[in-house]
């Protein structure tokens, strides 16, 4: 079973790398797309819970996490700036 899982992981990495080379934005959307058949879980969530180091080290996954991180920081900063205006 371990060999089959390793093969599948390698296949997933090759697929996402190929998608990323073809269209970076669409590949990132693919990683974050929810799959209703499996309970609205994303590919990113599957990779993290499976501890798929090879998938987590792809350029596409790195970009997705980086964008998620910085978007979250922007939202926090925007709310912090607006807070004093609300109290005045």
C-alpha positions as CSV (number, residue, x, y, z in Angstrom):
1,X,0.0,0.0,0.0
2,X,2.8,2.4,0.8
3,X,4.3,2.0,-2.7
4,X,0.9,2.7,-4.3
5,X,0.5,5.8,-2.0
6,X,4.0,7.0,-3.0
7,X,3.2,6.5,-6.7
8,X,-0.1,8.5,-6.4
9,X,1.7,11.3,-4.5
10,X,4.3,11.5,-7.3
11,X,1.6,11.5,-9.9
12,X,-0.2,14.4,-8.1
13,X,3.0,16.4,-7.9
14,X,3.6,15.9,-11.6
15,X,0.1,16.9,-12.4
16,X,0.1,20.1,-10.3
17,X,3.6,21.0,-11.6
18,X,2.3,20.6,-15.2
19,X,-0.8,22.7,-14.5
20,X,1.3,25.4,-12.8
21,X,3.7,25.6,-15.8
22,X,0.7,26.0,-18.1
23,X,-1.3,28.5,-16.1
24,X,-0.2,29.5,-12.6
25,X,-3.5,31.1,-11.6
26,X,-5.7,28.2,-12.6
27,X,-3.4,25.7,-10.9
28,X,-3.7,27.7,-7.6
29,X,-7.5,27.7,-8.0
30,X,-7.4,24.0,-8.6
31,X,-5.6,23.4,-5.3
32,X,-8.3,25.4,-3.5
33,X,-11.3,24.1,-5.3
34,X,-13.7,22.3,-2.9
35,X,-14.7,18.8,-4.0
36,X,-18.4,18.2,-2.9
37,X,-18.1,14.5,-3.5
38,X,-15.6,14.3,-0.6
39,X,-17.4,16.6,1.8
40,X,-16.2,20.0,0.3
41,X,-12.6,19.2,1.1
42,X,-9.8,20.9,-0.9
43,X,-6.8,19.3,-2.5
44,X,-4.7,21.5,-0.2
45,X,-6.5,20.0,2.9
46,X,-5.9,16.5,1.6
47,X,-2.2,17.2,1.0
48,X,-1.7,18.6,4.5
49,X,-3.6,15.9,6.3
50,X,-1.8,13.2,4.3
51,X,1.5,14.9,5.2
52,X,2.5,14.8,1.5
53,X,5.8,16.5,1.7
54,X,6.5,16.4,-2.0
55,X,3.1,18.1,-2.8
56,X,3.6,20.6,0.0
57,X,7.0,21.6,-1.5
58,X,5.6,22.4,-5.0
59,X,5.9,25.9,-6.3
60,X,2.1,26.0,-6.7
61,X,1.3,25.1,-3.1
62,X,3.9,27.6,-1.9
63,X,2.3,30.3,-3.9
64,X,-1.2,29.4,-2.6
65,X,0.0,29.5,1.0
66,X,1.9,32.7,0.4
67,X,-1.1,34.5,-1.1
68,X,-3.4,33.2,1.7
69,X,-0.9,34.5,4.3
70,X,-0.5,38.0,2.8
71,X,-4.2,38.4,2.1
72,X,-5.0,37.6,5.7
73,X,-2.4,40.1,6.9
74,X,-3.9,42.8,4.7
75,X,-7.4,42.2,6.1
76,X,-6.1,42.4,9.7
77,X,-4.2,45.6,8.9
78,X,-7.3,47.2,7.2
79,X,-9.5,46.4,10.2
80,X,-6.9,47.9,12.6
81,X,-6.8,51.1,10.7
82,X,-10.6,51.4,10.6
83,X,-11.0,50.7,14.3
84,X,-10.0,54.2,15.6
85,X,-12.3,55.8,13.1
86,X,-15.2,53.8,14.5
87,X,-14.6,55.0,18.0
88,X,-14.2,58.6,17.1
